[in-house]
């Protein structure tokens, strides 16, 4: 039994070392927000091109209230398209709230939940099949470590069980640290995944807003032609 526990602890330690050697998902958050800023800049340039010099140059060709109303509708449509795209893209710059329950409840993490369900052992290891299982495992092993510490205090420096208790204490602390590392990695992944989902939504809204803005420009130019 002791040998099996040592082998399990060694495996968990190797798994924790492998996980810690990989880049943190949070490292991608800054790049994704930089991408959102570039999208905002592109939208600003597009808006300036559509609503800037072009309408001013063509305004002299608009005659009569009918053409004026059509031109106004085109400009308004372009403004709404660009404004909507900028509004939704700016959401990607707002840090999402990530809590222990986000993985179970957030609609932005639906595809991540599917990915985890396909290979739970890659995310939870031997500690269960959910974030709640990880929390329970962390509490259990932390409690075991505290109990062993109390036993060591009562055992004394020369007690016959001191060496055994010290070994068990090290094992419990290592296991608790491994569980905590998995929880932290899971939260970091959930946070980065939510930013990724926000950026994907921003790209879609940018395309839709750009299409609406282009339609508005066509309506305006048709009125001014």
N, C-alpha and C positions, 0 to 999 in steps of 0.2 A: 504493500500500500504506500509506504513512504517513497519507494523508488518510483511508482507510478505518478505520485504527486510531484516529485522532482522533475520527471520528464514532462508533465503537463506544464509546470511552471517554466521550464526551459523553453518549451514550444511557444508559450504565451509571450515570453520575453523576446524571443526571436521575431514573433509577429509584431510586437510593439516596436522593436528596433527597425523592422522593415517599413512599418507605417510612418515612423518618425523620419525616415530618410527620404520619403517622398515629399514633393513640394506641397505646401498648404493650399487648399482651395481658395483661401482668402487672398492669395497672391494675384489671382486673376481679377479680383474685384476692381482694383484701380484701373486695369486695362479696359475692362468693360465700361466703366464710367467715362474713361477718356474717349472711347468709341461713341458714347452717347453725346459727349460734348462736340465731337466732330460732326455728328448728325445734326445737332442744333445749329452749328455754324453753317453747314450746307443748306439747311432750311432757311436761315437768315439771308444767305446770298440769293437763294431762289426767290424768296419773297421780295427782296429788293429788286431783282430783275423783272419780276412779273408786275409788281405794283409801283415801280419807280419811274424810270424814264419813258417806258413804253406808253402807258396811259397818258402821260403829260404830252407826249408828241402827237398822240392820236385824238386828243380831246377836241381839237379844232375841226375834226371831221364829223362830229356828232351834231346832227340837226334834228330838231323836233323833240317833243316830249317822249314819243315812243322809243326812239333811239337812246335818249338819255336814260330812260328807265331800264332798258336792256343793258346798256353799258354799266349802269350802277349795279344791277343784279350780277353782272359778270365780275365786277370788282369785289363786290361783297362776297361772292362765292369763292374767289381766290383768297380773300382775306380769311374767311372761315377755314378753308382747307389748310393754309399755312399755320394759322393760329392753333387749330386742332392738333396738327402734327407736332408743333413745338410744345404744346401743353402736355401731350402724352409722352413725348420724349423726355421732358424734364422730370417725369416721374421716375425714370431710371436713375436719376441722380440723387434721389431721396433714399437713404438706407432703409431697407425693409426691417420690420421688427421680427426678430427670430427668437423664439422661446422653445422650451422643451416640447411644447405641444404643436409647434408649427409643422413638424414633420407629419403629424397625423391630421391636421386640420387645414393647412394653407392650400388653396387651389393652385398656387404657383408651383407646388411641389408634387403635383399629381403624377407626373412622369417619373420623378425620382422615387416615389413610393412603389411604382411598378418595377423599377430597376432593382430596388432593394428586395422586393418580394421574390424576384427570380434567383437571387443568391444572397440570402440573409447572413450566411456564415461569413461572407466577406466584410460585412459591416458590423456584425454583433459578435463574431467569433464564437467561442464555446459558452457564452453567457446568456443565451436566449435568442429570441426572434423579434424583439421590439426594443424601443428606447426605454420603455418601462422596465423590461427585464434587466437592462443595463443599470438603471437606477437602483433596482432591488439588489443586484449583484454588488454594486459599489457600497451600498449601505451594509450588506451582510459582511463583506470582507473588511470594511472599516470597523465594524463592531467586533469582529473576531480579533483584529489587531489591538483594539483597545482592551479587550478582555485578557489577551495574552500579556499586555503591558502591566495590567494589575496583578496577574499571576507572578510575573517577574519581580514586582515590588515585594510581594509576600514571600517569594522563594529565597531572596537574599543572594548575596554575591557568591556564596559557596554551595548553593542548593544543588541536589543531585539532578534536578530536571532543568537546570538553567540552560545548558547547551541545547537541549531539545527545544525548549521554549524559544530560545533565540532563533533557531532555525525556522520554526513555525512562524515567528513574528516577521522574519525577513520574507518568507514565502507569502504571507498575507498582505504585507505592504506592497510587494511587487505585483501581486494580483490586483489589488485595489488601484495601484497606479496604472496598470494596463487597462482596467475598465474605465478609469477616468480619461485616459488618453483616447479610447474609442469614443466616449461620449463627446469629448471636445472636438475630435475629428468629424463626428457626425453633425454637430452644430455648425462647424465651419462649412461643411459641405452644403448643409441646408441653407445657410446664409448666402453663399456664393451662387447656389442654384436659383434662389429667389431673384438675385440681381440679374442672373442670366435670363430668367423668364421675363423680367421687366424690360430688358434690352430687346428681346425678341418681339415683345408686344410693341415696343417703341418703333422698331423697324417696320412692322406691318402698318402701324398707324401713320408712319412717315410716308410710306408708299401710297396709302389711301389718301392722305391729306394732299400729297403732291399731285395725285390724279385729279382731285377735286379742284385744286388751284389751277391746274392746266385747263380744265374744263371752263372755269371762270374766265381765264384769259381768252379762250376761244370765243366765248360769248361776248366779251367786251370788244374783241377785234372785229367780230362779225357786225356788231352795232356801229363800229367806227369805219367800216369799209364802204 
